[in-house]
Amino acid sequence: MSFNFNVGISGPWVGVAFLKGDYHRFGDDLVMGATWGTMTHCELLIGTGNAAKSYGAFTNAGFVESCNLIDGSRWHVTCFPVKDHTVTYPFVLRALSAGIPYNSKDLWQCCIKAMLPFEYELDCNCPETWAKDGVFCSQVCLLMLRKFNRDGLLKCPPQLATLLETTHSRGCSPNTLFYMLNHFSTRAPARL
């Protein structure tokens, strides 16, 4: 599904759309309380100008093109210019073709990070290896941004580049990623 955003970037960009939780839903309350923030889900955006496609990891589907309608006040979009999409979009397609399942077994590490120093990190350059354990929403967004930054495609400050490299993907909640990106990105209102 394609969306329109007022991003203020005329060329290609990548971003992350963060969904704010609903205080009337138990699952959202649980995620917000356990990860110290208001974001409960996120999706990768691949855009040019004001148009974008969204990709995310979902419990019953794994990593797929999203059907979510990203608009309204519950969505917060962060975006970064990229040189072009000759690498970004094919890499997303490569990850989609790998049939990556959802990673529900590592979600607890978004709350209790004590074991992360002993856990192996996924290789951001090889999405086929992600299929072994799967990915959750913020994990796949972090891995994609790390890959694009390593390839020199993402235009981000050195402080953010360091955070993308040093944050363990298996413990990266939507709120962790939101706090990282929100300080360095161009923010776009999410509306059609």
C-alpha positions in Angstrom: 0.0 0.0 0.0 1.3 3.4 -0.9 0.9 6.5 1.3 1.4 10.3 0.9 3.3 12.3 3.5 4.4 15.9 3.7 8.0 15.1 4.5 9.7 18.2 3.1 12.2 16.0 1.2 11.9 16.1 -2.6 14.1 13.0 -3.3 14.4 9.5 -1.9 14.2 8.8 1.8 13.8 6.1 4.4 11.9 6.4 7.6 10.1 4.7 10.4 6.4 5.3 11.3 5.7 4.8 15.0 2.3 4.0 16.3 1.3 5.6 19.6 -0.5 3.2 22.0 -4.1 3.3 23.0 -4.5 3.6 26.8 -7.8 1.7 26.6 -6.1 -1.5 25.3 -4.5 -3.8 27.7 -1.8 -5.0 25.3 -0.8 -1.4 24.5 -0.8 -0.5 28.2 1.5 -3.5 28.8 4.0 -2.5 26.0 4.0 1.1 27.0 4.6 0.4 30.7 7.3 -2.3 30.1 9.3 -0.2 27.6 8.9 3.2 29.2 7.1 5.2 26.4 4.0 5.7 24.3 5.0 3.8 21.1 3.8 0.3 20.7 4.6 -0.6 17.0 6.7 0.7 14.2 7.1 0.2 10.4 9.8 0.9 7.9 9.0 3.4 5.2 10.7 3.6 1.8 9.7 6.9 0.1 10.4 9.4 -2.6 9.0 12.9 -2.2 5.7 12.7 -0.5 4.9 9.0 -1.4 6.0 6.0 0.6 5.5 2.2 1.0 5.4 0.7 4.5 6.9 -2.7 5.7 6.6 -4.2 9.1 6.8 -7.4 11.2 3.5 -8.8 12.5 2.7 -11.6 14.8 0.9 -13.8 12.3 2.7 -12.8 9.2 6.3 -12.1 9.9 8.1 -9.4 7.8 5.7 -8.2 5.1 4.4 -5.2 3.2 2.1 -3.5 5.6 -1.7 -3.0 5.1 -1.8 -0.4 7.9 -3.2 3.0 7.0 -0.5 5.4 8.3 -2.3 8.6 9.0 -3.7 10.5 11.9 -2.5 11.7 15.2 -1.5 8.2 16.5 1.3 7.9 14.0 4.7 9.7 14.3 6.9 9.6 11.2 10.6 10.1 11.2 12.6 10.2 8.0 16.1 10.5 6.6 17.3 11.4 3.1 19.1 8.7 1.2 21.2 9.0 -2.0 18.9 6.7 -4.0 16.8 3.6 -3.8 19.0 1.4 -6.0 20.1 -0.5 -2.8 17.4 0.2 -0.3 14.3 -1.0 -2.2 16.0 -4.2 -3.6 17.3 -5.0 -0.1 13.8 -4.7 1.3 12.5 -7.0 -1.5 15.3 -9.5 -0.6 14.2 -9.5 3.0 10.6 -10.0 2.0 11.5 -13.0 -0.2 13.4 -14.6 2.7 10.1 -15.4 4.4 11.2 -14.0 7.8 8.8 -15.0 10.7 7.9 -12.9 13.7 10.3 -13.0 16.6 8.1 -13.3 19.7 10.7 -15.1 21.8 13.0 -12.1 22.2 10.4 -9.5 23.1 11.1 -9.8 26.8 14.7 -8.5 26.1 13.1 -5.1 25.2 12.3 -4.8 28.9 15.0 -6.8 30.6 18.3 -6.2 28.8 20.6 -8.0 31.2 21.2 -11.0 28.8 21.8 -8.9 25.7 25.6 -8.8 26.1 25.6 -12.6 25.9 23.2 -12.8 22.9 24.4 -13.0 19.3 23.5 -10.0 17.1 21.9 -10.5 13.7 23.9 -9.6 10.6 22.2 -6.6 9.0 23.8 -7.5 5.6 22.1 -10.9 5.4 18.3 -11.0 5.9 18.2 -14.6 4.9 19.8 -15.4 8.3 17.0 -13.5 10.1 14.6 -16.2 9.2 16.2 -18.6 11.8 14.7 -16.6 14.8 12.6 -14.0 13.1 12.3 -10.3 13.7 9.9 -8.0 15.5 8.9 -4.6 14.3 11.5 -2.3 15.8 14.2 -5.0 15.4 13.8 -5.1 11.6 13.6 -1.3 11.4 16.9 -1.0 13.3 18.6 -3.7 11.2 17.5 -2.0 7.9 18.6 1.4 9.1 22.0 -0.1 10.2 22.4 -1.7 6.8 21.6 1.5 4.9 23.9 3.5 7.1 26.8 1.0 6.6 26.3 1.2 2.9 26.7 5.0 3.1 23.1 5.6 1.9 21.6 7.1 5.0 22.3 10.8 5.7 22.5 10.8 9.4 24.8 12.5 12.0 27.7 10.5 13.5 26.0 10.2 16.9 23.0 8.4 15.3 25.3 6.2 13.3 27.0 5.1 16.5 23.6 4.4 18.1 22.5 2.3 15.1 25.7 0.2 15.3 25.8 -0.2 19.1 22.1 -0.9 19.9 21.4 -4.6 20.1 18.5 -5.4 17.8 17.2 -8.2 20.0 16.4 -5.7 22.7 15.3 -2.7 20.7 11.7 -1.8 21.5 9.7 0.7 19.5 10.3 3.2 22.3 14.1 2.7 22.2 14.1 3.2 18.5 11.8 6.2 18.7 14.0 8.0 21.3 17.1 7.3 19.1 15.6 8.6 15.8 13.4 11.4 17.1 16.3 13.6 18.0 18.0 13.3 14.6 15.3 13.0 11.9 13.1 15.1 9.8 9.6 14.7 11.2 6.7 14.4 8.9 3.0 14.6 9.8 1.3 11.3 8.9 -1.6 12.1 6.7 -2.9 11.1 3.4 
